[in-house]
Amino acid sequence: MMTTRIDWTAKMDAYLRRYYHRKSASHIAEKLGVTKSALLRRARSLEIQSKRAAGTALKAEYSEKDIAFIRDNIEALGAQDIAKKLNRTSEGVRRKANRLGVYISTRNKPLSHTEQQVLRRNIATKTYREIAKILNRGEEETRWHARRLGLSRRGRNAKKTRHIS
């Protein structure tokens, strides 16, 4: 029984050495039936050079120009718009901004001046869902923006507690 385990480990190691720089770690881990973290630990123990060090990483490094653009524009444009301009994911841009010490408090795209006016005009008469439809945004996002602007629907059409009999 012990030889089978040794053979299997040798096959796994050979597969790992062969494909580590060609396929994603998640794909290899799934193929071998192990977790991604176990796979990465095994790669380190086999002294396989990291993808970043070998230059085979899928993600490109941020250039100094990209970093400056993120620092200067993250608050004004938001992560989604910057991600489009840099051809990256919004989550990647958000993480990079956090690593740079530029914290953005939300995943919500900032409201334009006209959207803020629509929100202020309708907060007293419409529900968050109705306002969200007008703004073409999510209900929670609309509620978040209202709170951030100091607006509240409390006291206006507040939900009554349901009594279960």
N, C-alpha and C positions, 0 to 999 in steps of 0.2 A: 504494500500500500504506500510505503514511503517513496518508492521510486516513481510512482505515478504523480505524486505531489511535486517532486523535483523536476520531472519531465514537464509538467504543466507550468511550473514557474519559469523554466528555461524557455518554453515556447512563448510565454507572456513577455518575458524580457526581450526576446528576439523581436517580437511584434512591436514592442514599445520602442526599441532602438531603431527599427526600420521606419516606423510611421510617425514618430514623435514630432518631427519638423514638417511633416506633410499634411497631417490632419489635426483637427482640434482635439484638445485634451478630453472634452466631453464625449466626443465621438469614440475615441479610443477606449475611454473608461466604460462606456456602454457596451462596446464590442467585447471587452474582456470581462465584463460583469463585476466591475469594482467601482468604488466611488472616485470622483475626480480628484479629491484630496489624497486618496490612497495612491492613485496613479502618479500624481505630482511628487509625492514622497518617494515612491519607488524610482522615479526618474532621477531625483536628486541622489538617492543612494547608489544608483548605477553611474553617477557622475556624467549624466547626459547634460550637455550645455543647454542653458535656458534658451527659449525661442527668441527672446529679446536680444540676448548676447550673440546668438548665432545669426541674427538678422532675418529670421523666418517668422517673426510675430506677425499676426494678421493686422493688428492695429499699428498705424503709423505714429511716430512720435510727434508731439506738438512742436512746431517751430516757434522761435522767439516772436515772430510776427503774429502767429496764431494766439500765443499767450497774451501779448499786448492787446490784441483785438478783444479777447475775452475780458480782460481786466477793465478795458475802457468802455465796453458796451453791454456787459451782462445785465446791469440794472435797467438800462433803457430798452434793450431789445428783448431780453429774456433768453432762456436756454434754447428754446425751439428755433427761433429765428437765427441765432448764432450757429446752431447745428446745421441748418440749411446752407448758410453761407460757407461754412468750413467743411461741408460734406461729412458730417459726423452725426452720431446720435445725440439727442437732447440729454439723455442720462449721462453720456460720456462727458459732454460739455459741463453739466452740472457738477459732476465729480471733480473734474479738473479745476473748476472755479473754487470748489471747497478746498482742494489741496493747495490752491494759491492763496487761500485765506480770504477769498471774496465770496461771502455767503449770500445766497439768495434764499429768501424765506419760503418760497412757494414754487410749485410746479405750474401755477396758474399764469397765463399770459396777461400782462398788464392791460388794463382798460384804456381805451382811447378817451379823449376828452368828451366826444359825443356819446360814447357808451356810459361814461360816468353821469352825464346829464340825463340819459334815459333811465338809469338806475335811480337817480335822485327824484326824478319826476314821478316814477311809478311805484316807489317803495311803499307809499301809504295806501295805494288802492289795489295793487296786484300782488299775487303770491310770488314766491321766488321762482317757482316753476314757470309761471307766465312771463316773468321778466327774463328768465333764462332763454325761453323760446324767442323772445324779441331780439336778444343779444346774440343768439345762436351759440350759446355756451351751456355748460352743465349747471344743474340746480345748486349743487354744493359749491361750485366755483363762484356762482353769483352771490350766494350767501356769504362766502368768504370775503369777496370784494366789498359787499355792503358793510360788513363788520369793520373792515379795514378803513372804510370811509367814514365810520362812526354812525352809520345808519342802522336802524333796527325796526323790525316789524312787531316787536313786543307790545302788547296792549292793543294791537290792531288785528282783529280777526285771529286772536291767539287760539290755538287748538284747545278744545275742552277735553278734560280727562274722560276716558271711557269707563263706564261702570259695567263690570261683568256680573251678570246675575246668575 
